[in-house]
Amino acid sequence: MSTLFRHIPPVDQALAALCAEPSLAGEAFRSAPRPLLKDLVNAFLDLLREEIRAGAFSDAAQLALPALMPRMAAYVRQGLRPRFRRVLNATGVVVHTNMGRSLLAREAVEAVASAAAHYSNLEFDLATGERGSRYSHVEELLCRLTGAEAALVVNNNAAAVLIVLDTLCKGREVIVSRGQLVEIGGSFRIPEVMAKSGAVLREVGATNRTHLRDYESAITSDTAALMKVHTSNYRMTGFVKEVPLPELKALAGSYGLPVIEDLGSGSLLRFDGDGLPGEPTAQEAVADGADVVTFSGDKVLGGPQAGIIVGRREIIERIKKNQLNRALRIDKLTLAALEATLRLYLDPDLARKRVPTVAMMTASLVALRAQAARLAGLLRKHLTEALEIGVRAGASRVGGGAFPEADLPTALVCLKPRNISVEALRVALLSTDPPLVGRVEDDALCLDPRTLENSEHALVLSALRQVLAPKQDGE
Ligand SMILES: *Cc1c(COP(=O)(O)O)cnc(C)c1O
């Protein structure tokens, strides 16, 4: 055994051999950062030492570079993959926060690429040749789309809520209904964001019912604002009461106080006709009298991560001047994506077709059934020996804390592996290239075509093949 160790190739020779590979992979090795490549080769050689110790080799010839090459190349190629990478989302959850929320429209992707590769008029006024404002590029669009007087965009909606409270309510009280003290995804909680902003939360009402008189009797000389928070990720049903925005506005107005509304997801479109229950749009919140409205850019709006703030000019101007704004400001890539996305909304039909989040949310069952049949057909052609493949009715979700109760009817492609467990298949698919994420239901791995592009069906097949019908070493 000890003589076998001496036949392990030296790291420099192994590296040179890798880089001399004539294939496409060889090109990837040659252009990879050298230190990373060397670490991976060393790790591979360490693996060989362990295997020798475990008695995996009997013959020095097995340790010659040509014999090792296919395995070493595969090992290094795996290690060179970026940590942050594409996945196939077959969960049917459209705004999946763990998988990047919204996909950008093609127009937005192009705008991002251009802003990334070239200089731009980010803060440069082309009319005067002098310094301009980065917000001017989307402010007009946001005002036109929501009917607000002014607008500002920050890093995300959590930042939007923080800066609004910090600007308007620091050291003073904000009145919020007990039924609206929401927590989003574990880390965003209204009471905690409020504490950070230095505003003092004044809870009113009971968990299930809050009346106008509850707000009114809580108003004192310390009150800075009344706030409404959209209960985006839960629904209260039964014996419940919330005060509608127009009534809240009338009350606040008579005391000279502003009304802040955190819409959460906040869409610019209504989805009642698509079988989704009425959620208030940003323009409705503005029309109903909210003085400041905040919402996310990358939830149902389908744009980049951003926190959009629209409202009365005097208030927005104060927020723009807040020092926090410098820390929370959006970057040029976000701005490019946001402007391109918002432009699509100037024509609601265009937005429905081109904004992927909206298109997926409103996809027809007829179209989804056809896509499921197409995907199932493709998989049956190649994988019937390894899989039992069926199509059945199921439900997708909007996700991202929007439309929490709404089941979107869909058709699921359900896979039952013949030789491994469903759980083993699910886990193995997490390390394919690209990884494929489905969901396990009724002892099958279910793939929802709603969140897959048609062009991704071939990648789904490839991922399944990597697990169920792996090719020989070195392909
Ligand atoms: C999602 C959400 C937020 C946080 O928005 P991010 O864009 O994730 O920062 C805040 N408030 C409500 C009501 C939400 O639904």
The ligand as an ORCA input file, in Angstrom:
! r2SCAN-3c Opt
* xyz 0 1
  C     -42.885     41.421      2.241
  C     -43.349     42.496      3.176
  C     -42.433     43.397      3.730
  C     -40.965     43.297      3.453
  O     -40.697     43.567      2.115
  P     -39.245     43.213      1.497
  O     -39.334     43.742      0.117
  O     -39.101     41.745      1.591
  O     -38.252     43.937      2.323
  C     -42.898     44.357      4.586
  N     -44.217     44.445      4.884
  C     -45.134     43.597      4.369
  C     -46.570     43.738      4.770
  C     -44.720     42.589      3.487
  O     -45.618     41.748      2.973
*
